[in-house]
Amino acid sequence: MTDDKRPYPDLHAHLDALEAQGLLLKIDEPIDKVWAAFQRPEEIEKYSEQYQQSKLVKTDGNTKVVDYRVSALGQVNAFTMELKSDEAAKKIDLKTIESSLVDITGSYEIKPAPDGKGTLVIYKAQQKDKANIPVPVSVQKTAIKDSFDNLIAGMKKGIAAEGGKS
């Protein structure tokens, strides 16, 4: 294949395009069960080993503030997040309120799977390293994906504990 037929001029452009699309995982549960699980972020510590603490600090309407302690890259990161739910759009906007290591701004979008079986969760975020951790960007991106995978695995366990599929 010649260069002019490739959709991306180089690997970095391809990776940037994939990152812009966000991370996506499917949960084999109805959208209402998945949405309900995302409305209980303070419970994730019960279902995920990576989340050592998830403590509800404040609720104001459709906005929650949650303190987390999360193990990643061999460190425990303590941070406070604001999560704002838009039920009509099935979207949760999130942003870091307090953290010494990283600032995150992003969202989770909850959508029915195209095949009508299950629910898609799309995570999009921008992350700003505040501590200048000497870890390659590729390792940081892998850690972000692993954290998302662990979150979804925890959500699945939480949904199962609440009765699973309807």
Backbone as a chain_set.jsonl record, in Angstrom:
{"seq": "MTDDKRPYPDLHAHLDALEAQGLLLKIDEPIDKVWAAFQRPEEIEKYSEQYQQSKLVKTDGNTKVVDYRVSALGQVNAFTMELKSDEAAKKIDLKTIESSLVDITGSYEIKPAPDGKGTLVIYKAQQKDKANIPVPVSVQKTAIKDSFDNLIAGMKKGIAAEGGKS", "coords": {"N": [[0.849, -1.174, 0.0], [0.59, 2.185, -0.855], [1.762, 5.317, 0.499], [-0.074, 7.388, 0.006], [-2.54, 6.184, 0.087], [-3.106, 5.531, 2.648], [-5.192, 6.18, 5.451], [-4.199, 7.795, 7.463], [-1.373, 9.878, 7.857], [0.76, 9.101, 9.51], [1.672, 6.996, 12.331], [1.304, 8.429, 14.738], [-0.647, 10.353, 14.084], [-2.748, 8.626, 13.578], [-3.117, 7.447, 16.133], [-3.809, 9.747, 17.581], [-6.244, 10.338, 16.354], [-7.757, 8.096, 17.112], [-7.751, 8.465, 19.886], [-9.234, 10.827, 20.086], [-11.742, 9.875, 19.516], [-12.429, 8.552, 21.809], [-12.716, 6.125, 24.541], [-14.301, 2.984, 24.38], [-16.629, 0.672, 25.596], [-18.661, -2.259, 25.823], [-21.513, -3.137, 27.694], [-23.335, -5.856, 28.706], [-26.071, -5.303, 29.462], [-29.288, -3.761, 30.024], [-29.859, -0.324, 29.036], [-31.056, 1.28, 31.034], [-30.286, 0.069, 33.429], [-27.507, 0.35, 33.336], [-27.27, 3.14, 33.257], [-28.378, 3.718, 35.775], [-26.414, 2.574, 37.43], [-24.269, 4.291, 36.923], [-25.19, 6.469, 38.248], [-24.542, 6.104, 40.807], [-21.824, 6.735, 41.768], [-20.388, 6.728, 44.106], [-20.388, 4.166, 45.043], [-18.531, 2.566, 43.773], [-16.189, 1.635, 44.968], [-16.927, -0.684, 46.258], [-16.964, -2.602, 44.313], [-14.69, -2.626, 42.725], [-11.281, -3.285, 42.792], [-9.314, -1.452, 42.197], [-10.332, 1.011, 42.872], [-9.957, 2.3, 45.81], [-11.247, 3.924, 47.556], [-14.362, 5.59, 47.497], [-16.101, 8.182, 48.12], [-19.021, 9.898, 48.816], [-19.277, 13.329, 48.784], [-20.918, 15.515, 48.392], [-24.199, 16.269, 47.209], [-26.025, 17.923, 44.769], [-28.807, 18.508, 43.278], [-28.57, 17.314, 40.069], [-25.892, 16.915, 40.26], [-22.965, 15.493, 41.59], [-20.393, 15.368, 44.043], [-17.478, 13.638, 44.54], [-15.092, 12.003, 46.534], [-12.188, 10.25, 45.709], [-9.932, 7.482, 45.975], [-7.574, 6.073, 44.117], [-5.764, 3.398, 42.761], [-3.071, 3.504, 40.621], [-0.529, 3.098, 38.207], [1.279, 2.196, 40.118], [0.945, 3.904, 42.233], [-1.084, 5.557, 44.716], [-3.646, 7.627, 43.963], [-5.224, 10.374, 45.192], [-8.171, 12.134, 44.762], [-10.69, 14.608, 44.005], [-13.749, 14.613, 42.41], [-16.155, 16.213, 40.287], [-19.269, 15.252, 39.177], [-21.634, 15.553, 36.766], [-24.841, 14.823, 35.838], [-26.763, 14.295, 32.906], [-29.723, 13.31, 32.268], [-31.503, 13.124, 30.067], [-29.794, 13.162, 27.82], [-28.268, 11.039, 28.485], [-25.665, 11.299, 29.609], [-22.7, 11.922, 31.43], [-20.937, 14.503, 32.679], [-17.647, 15.188, 33.719], [-15.251, 16.505, 36.016], [-12.119, 17.332, 37.473], [-11.898, 18.481, 40.737], [-10.129, 18.655, 42.808], [-6.785, 17.638, 42.996], [-3.488, 16.399, 43.324], [-1.97, 15.246, 41.393], [-3.149, 15.05, 38.764], [-5.295, 16.704, 36.413], [-8.511, 16.207, 35.213], [-10.855, 16.459, 32.636], [-13.88, 15.606, 31.253], [-16.178, 13.142, 29.866], [-18.763, 10.651, 30.23], [-20.603, 8.804, 27.997], [-23.645, 7.202, 27.59], [-25.068, 4.777, 25.685], [-27.509, 2.974, 23.709], [-26.581, -0.236, 22.472], [-25.763, -0.799, 19.033], [-26.724, -3.237, 18.03], [-28.915, -3.673, 19.534], [-28.663, -5.141, 21.798], [-27.637, -4.779, 24.852], [-25.485, -2.151, 26.18], [-23.577, 0.694, 25.293], [-20.694, 2.272, 26.568], [-19.059, 5.238, 26.435], [-16.079, 6.844, 26.904], [-14.648, 9.94, 27.129], [-11.966, 12.128, 27.477], [-9.819, 14.763, 28.608], [-6.628, 14.981, 29.906], [-4.501, 16.46, 32.221], [-1.287, 16.415, 33.276], [-0.101, 17.143, 36.408], [1.963, 16.684, 38.133], [4.232, 16.003, 36.812], [5.083, 13.303, 36.382], [7.574, 10.914, 35.866], [6.863, 9.129, 33.588], [6.407, 7.453, 30.566], [4.272, 8.752, 27.96], [2.844, 6.825, 26.545], [2.615, 4.775, 28.43], [1.102, 6.084, 30.35], [-1.278, 6.434, 28.885], [-2.028, 3.778, 28.561], [-2.519, 3.176, 31.229], [-4.75, 4.82, 31.677], [-6.628, 3.59, 29.994], [-6.706, 1.062, 31.236], [-7.734, 1.828, 33.723], [-10.288, 2.695, 32.942], [-11.293, 0.258, 31.962], [-11.291, -1.183, 34.386], [-13.116, 0.34, 35.849], [-15.484, -0.116, 34.374], [-15.687, -2.899, 34.672], [-16.127, -2.975, 37.421], [-18.566, -1.592, 37.482], [-20.174, -3.442, 36.15], [-20.185, -5.529, 38.045], [-21.477, -4.191, 40.113], [-23.992, -3.739, 38.944], [-24.839, -6.387, 38.659], [-25.021, -7.053, 41.349], [-27.198, -5.541, 42.023], [-29.24, -6.86, 40.861], [-29.022, -7.39, 38.164], [-29.767, -8.116, 34.693], [-32.86, -6.934, 33.334]], "CA": [[0.0, 0.0, 0.0], [1.379, 3.407, -0.904], [1.446, 6.281, 1.545], [-1.224, 8.229, -0.298], [-3.778, 5.438, 0.31], [-3.335, 5.365, 4.079], [-6.071, 7.231, 5.962], [-3.441, 8.673, 8.345], [-0.007, 9.983, 7.355], [1.695, 8.368, 10.353], [1.089, 6.334, 13.485], [0.872, 9.422, 15.725], [-1.923, 10.917, 13.632], [-3.744, 7.578, 13.771], [-3.384, 7.347, 17.567], [-4.537, 10.959, 17.976], [-7.622, 10.196, 15.874], [-8.413, 7.119, 17.982], [-7.941, 9.082, 21.194], [-10.318, 11.807, 19.972], [-12.997, 9.128, 19.519], [-12.686, 8.1, 23.167], [-12.672, 4.707, 24.842], [-15.648, 2.437, 24.277], [-16.845, -0.704, 26.023], [-20.059, -2.69, 25.829], [-22.007, -3.843, 28.872], [-24.489, -6.658, 28.292], [-27.188, -4.965, 30.345], [-30.115, -2.691, 29.457], [-29.36, 1.026, 29.264], [-31.536, 1.83, 32.296], [-29.457, -0.498, 34.509], [-26.18, 0.966, 33.238], [-27.435, 4.535, 33.674], [-28.571, 3.711, 37.232], [-25.11, 2.31, 38.051], [-23.466, 5.512, 36.822], [-25.738, 7.458, 39.173], [-24.056, 5.742, 42.14], [-20.36, 6.658, 41.686], [-19.828, 6.525, 45.445], [-20.397, 2.739, 45.364], [-17.571, 1.823, 42.952], [-15.182, 0.974, 45.815], [-17.439, -2.009, 46.634], [-16.926, -3.531, 43.187], [-13.442, -2.52, 41.983], [-10.089, -3.235, 43.652], [-8.525, -0.264, 41.88], [-10.938, 2.131, 43.603], [-9.824, 1.992, 47.22], [-12.244, 4.735, 48.258], [-15.254, 6.438, 46.708], [-16.921, 8.753, 49.19], [-19.873, 11.011, 48.408], [-19.035, 14.53, 49.564], [-22.036, 16.442, 48.256], [-25.141, 16.115, 46.097], [-26.809, 19.13, 44.506], [-29.571, 18.222, 42.064], [-27.994, 16.25, 39.235], [-24.431, 16.993, 40.393], [-22.368, 14.86, 42.766], [-18.965, 15.549, 44.28], [-17.029, 12.376, 45.117], [-13.665, 11.815, 46.827], [-11.705, 8.933, 45.29], [-8.549, 7.021, 46.103], [-7.457, 5.102, 43.036], [-4.426, 2.881, 42.543], [-2.67, 3.487, 39.208], [0.915, 3.262, 37.972], [2.007, 1.913, 41.343], [0.703, 4.952, 43.22], [-2.472, 5.84, 45.05], [-3.981, 9.01, 43.632], [-6.42, 10.872, 45.861], [-8.698, 13.28, 44.035], [-12.11, 14.912, 44.145], [-14.361, 14.832, 41.091], [-17.541, 16.644, 40.156], [-19.95, 14.495, 38.13], [-22.923, 16.179, 36.48], [-25.623, 13.925, 34.986], [-27.812, 14.786, 32.012], [-30.473, 12.081, 32.024], [-32.067, 13.114, 28.709], [-28.72, 12.823, 26.882], [-27.543, 9.888, 29.052], [-24.268, 11.734, 29.608], [-22.166, 12.416, 32.692], [-19.745, 15.329, 32.531], [-16.825, 15.098, 34.914], [-14.052, 17.345, 36.084], [-11.375, 17.285, 38.725], [-11.977, 19.659, 41.595], [-8.889, 18.701, 43.573], [-5.842, 16.538, 42.817], [-2.1, 16.852, 43.248], [-1.298, 14.584, 40.288], [-3.7, 15.196, 37.425], [-6.608, 17.32, 36.209], [-9.259, 15.512, 34.168], [-12.135, 17.001, 32.198], [-14.366, 14.669, 30.25], [-17.566, 12.687, 29.956], [-19.206, 9.299, 29.907], [-21.851, 8.776, 27.241], [-24.28, 5.898, 27.705], [-25.906, 4.637, 24.481], [-27.881, 1.593, 23.392], [-25.719, -0.877, 21.477], [-26.409, -0.835, 17.716], [-27.412, -4.507, 17.797], [-30.073, -3.73, 20.418], [-28.362, -6.011, 22.937], [-26.644, -4.184, 25.733], [-25.273, -0.709, 26.273], [-22.218, 1.171, 25.063], [-20.197, 3.347, 27.421], [-17.982, 5.941, 25.741], [-15.364, 7.745, 27.809], [-13.786, 10.92, 26.461], [-11.392, 13.007, 28.495], [-8.521, 15.394, 28.482], [-5.934, 14.823, 31.168], [-3.317, 17.315, 32.345], [-0.375, 15.948, 34.307], [0.335, 18.258, 37.255], [3.111, 16.298, 38.95], [5.343, 15.64, 35.924], [5.529, 11.951, 36.714], [8.471, 10.462, 34.793], [6.315, 7.921, 32.962], [6.116, 7.748, 29.159], [2.878, 9.021, 27.616], [2.211, 5.557, 26.16], [2.287, 4.057, 29.67], [-0.015, 6.822, 30.943], [-2.48, 6.121, 28.113], [-2.4, 2.413, 28.922], [-3.099, 3.248, 32.576], [-6.089, 5.403, 31.531], [-7.487, 2.527, 29.456], [-6.875, 0.06, 32.291], [-8.644, 2.402, 34.719], [-11.629, 2.641, 32.352], [-11.678, -1.157, 31.969], [-11.591, -1.545, 35.775], [-14.361, 1.015, 36.213], [-16.588, -0.827, 33.728], [-15.793, -4.199, 35.343], [-16.78, -2.692, 38.697], [-19.967, -1.261, 37.192], [-20.857, -4.707, 35.843], [-20.391, -6.219, 39.323], [-22.498, -3.438, 40.826], [-25.283, -4.006, 38.297], [-25.193, -7.758, 39.023], [-25.427, -7.031, 42.76], [-28.515, -4.891, 42.09], [-30.251, -7.703, 40.229], [-28.683, -7.699, 36.771], [-30.647, -7.844, 33.559], [-34.296, -6.903, 33.642]], "C": [[0.895, 1.237, 0.0], [0.883, 4.373, 0.153], [0.184, 7.071, 1.26], [-2.558, 7.507, -0.11], [-4.063, 5.209, 1.792], [-4.235, 6.491, 4.583], [-5.352, 8.213, 6.885], [-1.996, 8.706, 7.876], [1.021, 9.259, 8.218], [0.966, 7.788, 11.565], [0.571, 7.34, 14.508], [-0.464, 10.047, 15.346], [-3.039, 9.901, 13.836], [-4.113, 7.453, 15.256], [-4.149, 8.564, 18.074], [-6.002, 10.87, 17.556], [-8.395, 9.198, 16.736], [-8.705, 7.721, 19.349], [-9.098, 10.081, 21.165], [-11.683, 11.126, 19.99], [-13.373, 8.658, 20.913], [-12.543, 6.595, 23.307], [-14.103, 4.191, 24.858], [-15.65, 0.995, 24.767], [-18.336, -0.992, 26.027], [-20.353, -3.428, 27.129], [-23.275, -4.575, 28.444], [-25.636, -6.519, 29.291], [-28.003, -3.872, 29.671], [-29.606, -1.31, 29.874], [-29.83, 1.6, 30.605], [-30.726, 1.32, 33.481], [-28.066, 0.14, 34.518], [-26.253, 2.421, 33.701], [-27.581, 4.606, 35.198], [-27.246, 3.475, 37.951], [-24.224, 3.548, 38.018], [-23.989, 6.623, 37.726], [-25.304, 7.187, 40.609], [-22.524, 5.667, 42.151], [-19.701, 6.383, 43.033], [-19.765, 5.043, 45.832], [-19.306, 1.936, 44.641], [-16.519, 1.102, 43.795], [-15.626, -0.43, 46.236], [-17.151, -3.057, 45.564], [-15.633, -3.5, 42.379], [-12.27, -2.395, 42.947], [-9.265, -1.976, 43.402], [-9.036, 0.959, 42.645], [-10.946, 1.784, 45.086], [-10.81, 2.786, 48.07], [-13.071, 5.499, 47.232], [-16.309, 6.963, 47.68], [-17.705, 9.956, 48.67], [-19.654, 12.181, 49.353], [-20.273, 15.425, 49.566], [-22.897, 16.044, 47.065], [-25.922, 17.41, 45.992], [-27.543, 18.926, 43.189], [-28.961, 17.062, 41.314], [-26.459, 16.238, 39.285], [-23.987, 16.345, 41.702], [-20.89, 15.222, 42.822], [-18.517, 14.319, 45.071], [-15.518, 12.427, 45.329], [-13.29, 10.391, 46.444], [-10.271, 8.73, 45.753], [-8.436, 5.874, 45.121], [-5.994, 4.702, 42.875], [-4.149, 2.831, 41.043], [-1.178, 3.773, 39.114], [1.717, 3.11, 39.265], [1.841, 2.956, 42.433], [-0.781, 5.021, 43.534], [-2.69, 7.324, 44.813], [-5.278, 9.357, 44.351], [-6.892, 12.103, 45.105], [-10.188, 13.427, 44.279], [-12.641, 15.272, 42.773], [-15.778, 15.367, 41.241], [-18.126, 15.887, 38.969], [-21.353, 15.066, 37.959], [-23.667, 15.329, 35.449], [-26.655, 14.684, 34.172], [-28.604, 13.553, 31.582], [-31.018, 12.006, 30.605], [-31.027, 12.681, 27.678], [-27.977, 11.55, 27.288], [-26.031, 10.16, 29.007], [-23.904, 12.255, 30.998], [-20.913, 13.205, 32.381], [-18.965, 15.247, 33.83], [-15.662, 16.06, 34.84], [-13.423, 17.209, 37.458], [-11.573, 18.593, 39.467], [-10.676, 19.813, 42.369], [-8.072, 17.445, 43.325], [-4.436, 17.105, 42.744], [-1.396, 16.28, 42.015], [-1.818, 14.95, 38.903], [-5.039, 15.934, 37.455], [-7.266, 16.617, 35.028], [-10.55, 16.273, 33.906], [-12.638, 16.059, 31.118], [-15.813, 14.298, 30.442], [-17.667, 11.186, 29.726], [-20.508, 9.455, 29.144], [-22.366, 7.347, 27.281], [-25.269, 5.784, 26.546], [-26.327, 3.187, 24.301], [-26.929, 1.031, 22.339], [-26.47, -0.957, 20.148], [-27.177, -2.127, 17.44], [-28.644, -4.678, 18.686], [-29.865, -4.597, 21.645], [-27.265, -5.367, 23.765], [-26.516, -2.686, 25.559], [-23.809, -0.382, 26.02], [-21.908, 2.293, 26.049], [-18.991, 3.938, 26.709], [-17.376, 6.945, 26.71], [-14.46, 8.633, 26.972], [-13.25, 11.86, 27.529], [-10.089, 13.619, 28.032], [-7.9, 15.332, 29.871], [-4.685, 15.69, 31.154], [-2.511, 16.846, 33.552], [0.126, 17.15, 35.102], [1.641, 17.958, 37.989], [4.343, 15.959, 38.123], [5.954, 14.298, 36.307], [6.397, 11.442, 35.558], [8.035, 9.125, 34.198], [5.993, 8.28, 31.518], [4.606, 7.915, 28.91], [2.164, 7.719, 27.253], [1.798, 4.747, 27.387], [1.102, 4.75, 30.361], [-1.322, 6.505, 30.214], [-2.964, 4.707, 28.404], [-3.058, 2.398, 30.305], [-4.51, 3.834, 32.535], [-7.054, 4.338, 31.019], [-7.737, 1.452, 30.506], [-7.838, 0.554, 33.369], [-10.085, 2.368, 34.22], [-12.143, 1.201, 32.357], [-12.073, -1.6, 33.381], [-12.882, -0.903, 36.257], [-15.555, 0.253, 35.655], [-16.777, -2.204, 34.37], [-16.481, -4.032, 36.699], [-18.251, -2.364, 38.523], [-20.768, -2.53, 36.919], [-21.157, -5.471, 37.127], [-21.478, -5.52, 40.124], [-23.893, -3.68, 40.265], [-25.756, -5.415, 38.669], [-25.682, -7.809, 40.475], [-26.814, -6.406, 42.945], [-29.585, -5.702, 41.359], [-30.041, -7.978, 38.754], [-29.749, -7.361, 35.767], [-32.115, -7.853, 33.966], [-35.073, -7.708, 32.629]], "O": [[1.849, 1.318, 0.773], [-0.243, 4.274, 0.639], [-0.56, 7.394, 2.186], [-3.608, 8.149, -0.142], [-5.144, 4.744, 2.15], [-4.06, 7.642, 4.183], [-5.821, 9.334, 7.08], [-1.441, 7.662, 7.53], [2.058, 8.839, 7.705], [-0.213, 8.065, 11.786], [-0.493, 7.129, 15.09], [-1.321, 10.246, 16.207], [-4.15, 10.266, 14.221], [-5.293, 7.365, 15.595], [-5.042, 8.427, 18.91], [-6.894, 11.275, 18.301], [-9.561, 9.429, 17.055], [-9.782, 7.511, 19.908], [-9.862, 10.167, 22.126], [-12.67, 11.72, 20.425], [-14.547, 8.389, 21.168], [-12.284, 5.882, 22.337], [-15.013, 4.891, 25.303], [-14.786, 0.2, 24.399], [-19.161, -0.097, 26.208], [-19.55, -4.233, 27.602], [-24.185, -3.967, 27.88], [-26.096, -7.498, 29.878], [-27.478, -3.132, 28.839], [-28.998, -1.154, 30.933], [-29.081, 2.334, 31.251], [-30.501, 2.06, 34.439], [-27.518, 0.433, 35.581], [-25.393, 2.878, 34.453], [-26.971, 5.462, 35.838], [-26.978, 4.106, 38.974], [-23.507, 3.824, 38.979], [-23.297, 7.617, 37.946], [-25.648, 7.94, 41.52], [-21.973, 4.626, 42.511], [-18.586, 5.865, 43.091], [-19.154, 4.699, 46.843], [-19.176, 0.736, 44.881], [-16.008, 0.062, 43.379], [-14.784, -1.275, 46.54], [-17.098, -4.251, 45.856], [-15.49, -4.274, 41.433], [-12.255, -1.519, 43.811], [-8.589, -1.49, 44.308], [-8.256, 1.836, 43.019], [-11.827, 1.068, 45.562], [-11.165, 2.369, 49.173], [-12.549, 5.989, 46.231], [-17.273, 6.273, 48.011], [-17.126, 10.91, 48.15], [-19.82, 12.052, 50.566], [-20.634, 16.013, 50.586], [-22.399, 15.55, 46.052], [-26.42, 17.932, 46.989], [-26.98, 19.14, 42.115], [-28.843, 15.958, 41.846], [-25.812, 15.617, 38.441], [-24.545, 16.605, 42.768], [-20.227, 15.364, 41.795], [-19.08, 13.992, 46.115], [-14.764, 12.832, 44.445], [-13.982, 9.439, 46.806], [-9.504, 9.682, 45.901], [-9.097, 4.844, 45.257], [-5.102, 5.55, 42.855], [-4.888, 2.202, 40.286], [-0.643, 4.594, 39.858], [2.709, 3.807, 39.476], [2.525, 2.897, 43.454], [-1.623, 4.604, 42.738], [-2.004, 8.168, 45.391], [-6.305, 8.711, 44.142], [-6.105, 13.011, 44.836], [-10.858, 12.487, 44.706], [-12.08, 16.109, 42.065], [-16.498, 15.028, 42.181], [-17.546, 15.883, 37.883], [-22.157, 15.062, 38.892], [-23.189, 15.136, 34.331], [-27.328, 15.586, 34.67], [-28.213, 12.843, 30.656], [-31.0, 10.936, 29.996], [-31.34, 11.918, 26.764], [-27.153, 11.04, 26.529], [-25.247, 9.385, 28.459], [-24.695, 12.936, 31.651], [-19.935, 12.652, 31.878], [-19.548, 15.237, 34.914], [-15.158, 16.387, 33.766], [-14.104, 17.0, 38.462], [-11.433, 19.675, 38.897], [-10.178, 20.92, 42.568], [-8.582, 16.329, 43.425], [-4.218, 18.17, 42.166], [-0.337, 16.775, 41.629], [-1.034, 15.139, 37.973], [-5.814, 15.802, 38.402], [-6.653, 16.452, 33.973], [-11.247, 16.678, 34.836], [-11.912, 15.747, 30.174], [-16.582, 15.015, 31.082], [-16.797, 10.555, 29.125], [-21.415, 10.158, 29.59], [-21.619, 6.399, 27.038], [-26.194, 6.588, 26.43], [-25.601, 2.272, 24.69], [-26.521, 1.743, 21.422], [-27.684, -1.161, 20.137], [-28.164, -2.119, 16.704], [-29.336, -5.693, 18.608], [-30.783, -4.774, 22.446], [-26.091, -5.418, 23.399], [-27.323, -2.043, 24.888], [-22.915, -1.094, 26.476], [-22.749, 3.148, 26.326], [-18.022, 3.237, 26.416], [-18.077, 7.79, 27.267], [-13.621, 8.153, 26.21], [-13.999, 12.331, 28.385], [-9.37, 13.075, 27.194], [-8.559, 15.595, 30.877], [-3.907, 15.663, 30.2], [-2.984, 16.874, 34.688], [0.711, 18.071, 34.534], [2.341, 18.875, 38.417], [5.396, 15.656, 38.684], [7.16, 14.175, 36.524], [5.995, 11.531, 34.398], [8.745, 8.124, 34.295], [5.368, 9.31, 31.267], [3.783, 7.289, 29.578], [1.003, 7.53, 27.617], [0.747, 4.105, 27.382], [0.211, 4.086, 30.89], [-2.36, 6.327, 30.852], [-4.168, 4.462, 28.484], [-4.04, 1.688, 30.521], [-5.379, 3.389, 33.285], [-8.16, 4.193, 31.538], [-8.865, 0.98, 30.65], [-8.662, -0.213, 33.869], [-11.0, 2.05, 34.98], [-13.295, 0.952, 32.714], [-13.066, -2.305, 33.559], [-13.655, -1.524, 36.986], [-16.525, 0.001, 36.369], [-17.911, -2.63, 34.588], [-17.318, -4.851, 37.081], [-19.089, -2.799, 39.312], [-21.894, -2.679, 37.393], [-22.255, -6.003, 37.29], [-22.311, -6.179, 40.746], [-24.858, -3.812, 41.017], [-26.935, -5.617, 38.961], [-26.636, -8.519, 40.791], [-27.514, -6.711, 43.91], [-30.728, -5.256, 41.257], [-30.809, -8.729, 38.152], [-30.538, -6.436, 35.962], [-32.553, -8.643, 34.802], [-36.297, -7.799, 32.721]]}, "num_chains": 1, "name": "protein.A"}
